[in-house]
Amino acid sequence: MKRLLHRINAIWLALLAATALTTWLGDHGGPRGLGTGAAVVVMALSAGKGCLIVLDYMELRHAPALWRRLLLGWLAAVVLLVLAATLWPR
């Protein structure tokens, strides 16, 4: 039990750090800021955070493979669609 709490706390800290980095990139990634690179990094961080939430907080790490594939596939589809919409030439 103690090991599980340590893992959850470490994941929580990782989620906080990723959120702080995402916020910083959002503040500095304006039209003349970090631009496309910031969008790619933010979406990668979002995907990583989503995976941690699905696998650990929703406890699907040890669930049937179908559930993991469905939720992680949905997450990947959403992230790729948002990224494609962001990078689409105007």
Secondary structure by P-SEA (a helix, b strand, c coil): caaaaaaaaaaaaaaaaaaaaaaaaaaacccccccaaaaaaaaaaaaaaaaaaaccccccccccaaaaaaaaaaaaaaaaaaaaaaaccc
